[in-house]
């Protein structure tokens, strides 16, 4: 059983979808929530919707849930502050919350708890089990896939395709031009275009790996800077190469 602690008149969650995919009950206030927990022995997960519950109330609920043998999922309008995270939660999702992602999170928590030994350690809050949970939140690229693919499409189009094509044209189509980047010059002289392509590919993959790591840890700076830097650098290099070819005299 999963209990959703939220104001049903204000929550943006698709409760119909959730009810179709989860054994779901809704508790609109704190007393009803803990009445359900006391009455229902099979409650395994509590979803606390902080977007419809004020922060002081949410803190009181999380504080009491810390002593219960249930997994807790916190939903917030933005990244939660330390006043909420200090209680520790099994998972956190920021609005807008996709109902399918929430269902997957509940299922992963069930699988995690089912795999743990039945010796009372499944929810050792004092030991920091919740704070260190590896199933915490959906990575940024799963919550915003169009943004993720859009950012990396621009990075690949500018730093990848644009810079590669314009560099090759500038170096090989115009014998009078000399590659000013010493690294690229050495690579082109020693390994030709295939070597240059390998270097560009390795750099792009490394930046993508850094960005994905940031998305998984919910570090927005680490998530955003690789594609933005690659796009800015690729645009500048492509523009410079084209200027040398067609506008540099």
C-alpha positions in Angstrom: 0.0 0.0 0.0 1.2 3.5 -0.9 -0.2 6.6 1.0 -0.1 10.0 -0.6 0.0 12.9 1.9 -1.4 15.8 -0.1 -4.3 18.2 -0.5 -6.3 16.4 -3.2 -7.8 19.7 -4.3 -4.4 21.3 -5.0 -2.0 18.5 -6.0 -0.9 18.5 -9.6 -0.3 14.7 -9.5 -2.4 12.5 -11.8 -4.0 10.6 -8.9 -6.2 8.6 -11.4 -3.1 7.2 -13.1 -1.4 6.5 -9.8 -4.5 4.7 -8.5 -4.5 2.6 -11.7 -0.9 1.5 -11.2 -0.5 1.5 -7.4 -2.6 0.4 -4.4 -3.0 4.1 -3.4 -4.7 5.9 -0.5 -4.8 9.6 0.0 -4.4 11.4 3.4 -5.2 15.1 3.2 -3.8 15.9 6.7 -1.2 14.7 9.2 -3.7 13.0 11.6 -5.3 11.0 8.7 -1.9 10.0 7.5 -0.8 8.5 10.8 -4.2 7.0 11.4 -3.8 5.1 8.1 -0.3 4.1 9.1 -1.5 2.8 12.4 -4.5 1.0 10.9 -2.9 -0.5 7.7 -0.1 -2.9 8.4 0.8 -3.1 4.7 1.8 0.5 4.0 5.2 0.4 2.5 5.6 3.8 0.9 4.5 7.3 1.9 4.5 10.1 -0.7 4.7 13.6 0.8 3.6 16.3 -1.6 5.3 19.4 -0.2 3.8 21.5 -3.1 0.4 21.2 -1.3 1.7 21.0 2.3 3.4 24.0 3.9 7.0 23.5 4.9 6.5 23.5 8.7 3.8 20.9 8.4 6.0 18.9 6.0 8.9 19.0 8.5 6.6 17.7 11.3 5.4 14.9 9.1 9.0 13.9 8.0 10.2 14.0 11.6 7.5 11.5 12.6 8.0 9.3 9.6 11.6 8.9 10.4 10.5 6.5 13.2 8.3 4.5 10.9 9.2 1.4 8.9 8.1 3.0 5.6 9.9 4.4 2.5 9.4 8.1 2.1 9.2 10.0 -1.3 9.3 13.8 -1.1 7.8 15.9 -3.8 8.8 19.6 -3.9 8.3 22.5 -6.2 12.0 23.1 -6.3 15.1 21.5 -4.9 14.5 21.1 -1.2 16.4 23.1 1.3 18.5 21.6 4.2 15.6 22.1 6.6 13.8 19.2 4.8 16.7 17.1 3.7 18.0 16.9 7.3 15.3 14.4 8.0 16.4 12.1 5.2 14.1 10.7 2.5 14.3 7.6 0.4 13.6 9.5 -2.8 13.0 13.1 -4.0 11.3 14.4 -7.1 10.9 18.0 -8.1 7.9 19.4 -9.9 6.6 18.9 -12.5 6.4 15.3 -11.4 5.7 12.8 -14.1 3.3 10.2 -12.8 5.1 7.3 -14.6 8.4 8.4 -13.0 6.8 8.4 -9.6 5.4 4.9 -10.2 8.8 3.7 -11.2 10.4 5.2 -8.1 7.8 3.5 -5.9 8.5 0.2 -7.6 12.3 0.6 -7.2 11.9 1.3 -3.5 9.8 -1.9 -3.2 12.5 -3.9 -5.0 15.2 -2.4 -2.8 13.3 -3.1 0.4 12.4 -6.6 -0.7 16.1 -7.4 -1.3 17.1 -6.3 2.2 17.3 -8.8 5.1 14.3 -8.9 7.3 16.3 -8.1 10.5 15.1 -4.6 11.1 17.8 -2.9 9.1 15.6 -2.1 6.1 15.0 1.4 7.3 17.8 2.2 9.7 17.3 6.0 9.7 19.8 6.6 12.4 22.5 5.0 10.2 21.6 7.3 7.4 20.0 4.7 5.1 17.6 7.2 3.6 20.2 10.0 3.1 22.4 7.6 1.2 19.8 5.9 -0.9 20.9 5.3 -4.5 17.3 5.4 -5.8 16.8 8.9 -4.8 15.6 11.0 -7.7 15.1 10.8 -11.4 18.2 12.1 -13.2 17.7 15.5 -14.8 17.9 14.0 -18.3 15.0 11.7 -17.7 12.8 14.5 -16.3 13.7 16.9 -19.1 14.7 14.6 -22.1 13.9 17.2 -24.8 16.2 19.8 -23.0 19.0 17.2 -22.7 18.8 16.1 -26.4 18.5 19.7 -27.5 21.6 20.9 -25.6 23.7 18.0 -27.0 22.3 18.4 -30.5 23.6 22.0 -30.5 26.9 20.9 -29.0 27.4 18.2 -31.6 26.3 20.4 -34.5 28.7 23.2 -33.6 31.7 21.7 -31.8 31.3 18.4 -33.7 30.1 19.0 -37.3 30.6 22.7 -37.7 34.2 22.9 -36.4 35.3 19.7 -38.0 34.0 20.6 -41.5 35.2 24.2 -41.3 38.7 23.2 -40.0 39.1 20.6 -42.7 38.1 23.1 -45.4 40.3 25.8 -44.0 43.4 23.6 -43.7 43.1 21.5 -46.9 41.1 23.6 -49.3 43.3 26.7 -48.8 47.0 25.9 -48.8 47.8 29.4 -47.6 46.1 28.9 -44.3 47.9 27.3 -41.3 46.1 25.7 -38.4 46.8 28.0 -35.4 45.9 25.5 -32.7 49.2 23.6 -32.1 47.5 20.4 -30.8 45.2 20.2 -33.9 48.1 21.0 -36.1 50.2 18.2 -34.7 47.2 15.8 -35.0 46.4 16.7 -38.6 50.1 16.5 -39.6 50.6 13.1 -37.9 47.3 11.4 -38.2 45.3 13.3 -40.8 41.5 13.8 -40.7 40.8 10.4 -39.0 43.0 11.4 -36.0 41.3 14.7 -35.8 37.9 13.0 -35.8 39.0 10.7 -33.0 40.2 13.6 -30.8 37.0 15.5 -31.3 34.9 12.4 -30.5 36.9 11.7 -27.3 36.4 15.3 -26.1 32.7 15.2 -26.8 32.2 11.9 -25.1 34.1 13.1 -22.1 32.0 16.2 -21.8 28.8 14.1 -22.2 30.0 11.8 -19.5 30.6 14.7 -17.1 27.1 16.1 -18.0 25.4 12.8 -17.4 27.2 12.5 -14.0 25.9 15.9 -13.0 22.4 14.9 -14.1 22.4 11.8 -12.0 23.7 13.6 -8.9 21.3 16.5 -9.6 24.2 18.9 -9.8 22.8 21.4 -12.3 26.1 23.3 -12.8 27.9 20.1 -13.8 24.9 19.0 -15.9 24.7 22.3 -17.9 28.3 23.6 -18.4 29.7 20.8 -20.7 27.1 21.2 -23.6 27.1 25.0 -23.1 30.9 25.3 -23.3 31.0 22.9 -26.2 28.4 24.9 -28.1 30.0 28.2 -27.4 33.5 27.0 -28.3 32.2 25.2 -31.4 30.3 28.3 -32.6 33.4 30.5 -32.1 35.8 28.1 -33.8 33.4 27.5 -36.7 32.9 31.2 -37.1 36.6 31.9 -37.0 37.3 29.2 -39.6 34.6 30.5 -42.0 35.9 34.1 -41.6 39.4 32.9 -42.5 38.0 31.1 -45.6 35.6 33.7 -46.9 36.1 37.0 -45.1 39.7 37.1 -44.0 41.1 38.6 -47.2 
